[in-house]
Structures are given as structure tokens and as C-alpha cells.
Amino acid sequence: MLARTKKHPTEGLVPLQLMVHPANVAAITRYAEQLEQSDSVPWREVAARRGSVPASILRGARGKAGLTQTRLSELSGIPQRHLSEMERGKRPIGRETARKLATALQLDYRLFL
């Protein structure tokens, strides 16, 4: 009778090749090593790596809703250029703005604070 054995750790893995700017090689290598060391990464940590957490939440929520910045601007009454600045972390998202965004995206406004 054949005994069950553990799968080889590389079984099911897919080779990945990246073309990156030489200045980014060290940062990407560190990030990849961190991924190998843990099974999961908290979403707030990933969002913080990309800049502002509220900015990442806004960008992700807009993408999930399938809205352009222009359409979200129309729904929320917030100028498109302000939305762009918020998504890049250049403009803070205040309480009233968070409420407008939350209404347009059908979310809880506290996500953006």
C-alpha cells in the first residue's frame, strides 16, 4: 500500500518574471521575501505601504464600484481633481467629504477617516 506523503513545497507554484526599474529591485525583493515568510498580510499594512490608508480605501472602493473619478464626482458633488488628490494621498478626507463619498459608494463613512 502506498503511503501518503506531503506535497513538495514547490509543487503548484508558478514562475514569475518581472521587468522593473533597477532602483526598485531591492524594495520588491524585500516585499517578496516578506510574503514568503507569512501566510497573509493585514490589508491596512498593505494599504499603508501604498501611502495613505484612506486614499487606498477610496481608490479600491471606487474601483470595486466600477466608477470613474468623473462619475464619482457627479454622484458625490466633489470636484474630480479633489478626488484625484485624495486617491493619491495629497488631500485629506474630512468628515463631510467622507459622508458624501460614503453615500455615493454606499459604504460606511468611517472607512475613510
N, C-alpha and C positions, 0 to 999 in steps of 0.2 A: 504494500500500500504506500502511495506517495504521501509524504508529509507536506503540509502547507508551510511555505516559507514567506518571510517578509519580502515585499517588493523592493527591488533595488532603488535607492533614493533618487536616481536619475531617470527611472522609468516614468514615462509620461511627460517629461519635460520637453520644452520646445526651445531650440536655439534661437537667440535673439541678437540681431546686429543693429547697432545704432550709428548714425552719422551725426556727430556733434562737434561743436566748435572746441578746439583744443583747450580753451580756458575753462570749459565745463566738465572736462573728463574727471577730475578729482571729485567734484561735488556729486556727479552721477554715480561714480564708483562707490562713494560713501553711502549714498542713498540705497543702492542695490545691496550692499552688504548689510545695511540695517534691515532691509526686507527679508533677507535670508535668515537673520537672527530671530525674528519674531513672526508669529503666525498672522498677526493683524496689527494695524496701526490705527490709533484713535483718529476719527475724522477731524477733530479740532486740531490735532497735531499736523495733519496733512494740510489743512486749510491755513494754519499759521505759517507753514513753510512757503506758501504761495503769497504771503503778505498778510493782509488784514482778514480776520475770520469773517466779519460781517460782509466784506467785499466778496469773499469766496461763496458765502451763502447766497448772496444776491445773484451772483453770476450763475451759480448752479440752479437756483430756483427759476430764474428766467429761462435758462436752457431747458430745464425739465418741463416747463410750461409751453415750450416751443414758441416763445415770443422774441421778437427783435427788440432792441432798445427803443426803436421808434414806436413800436406798438405798445410797449410797456409805458412809454412816455405819454401816449394818448390815453391809456387806461388810468394812469395814476395822476396825471396832471403835473408831473415833474419833468422839467426840460431834459431832453435826450443827452445833452452834454453833461448835465449833472449826474445822470445815471452812469454814463461812461466813467466819470471821475470817481464815483462811488465804487464801481466794479474794479477799478484799478487801485483802490485804497487811498486815493488822493483827496477825497471829500468824505467827511464823517456822515454817518446816517443818524440823524436825530430822531427823537421820539415821534414827532408829527410825520416826518418823511417815512419812518418805519411803518406807521399806521397806513399811510397811503399805499406803500408798496405791498403791505400785507393784504390789504383789501383787493388790490389788483391781481395779486398772485394767489389769493385765497389761502393765506397762511397766518400763523400767529405772529403778530408784530414783534414780539420779544425775541424772535430768532435773529433779528437784525441789530439788536442792541448789544 
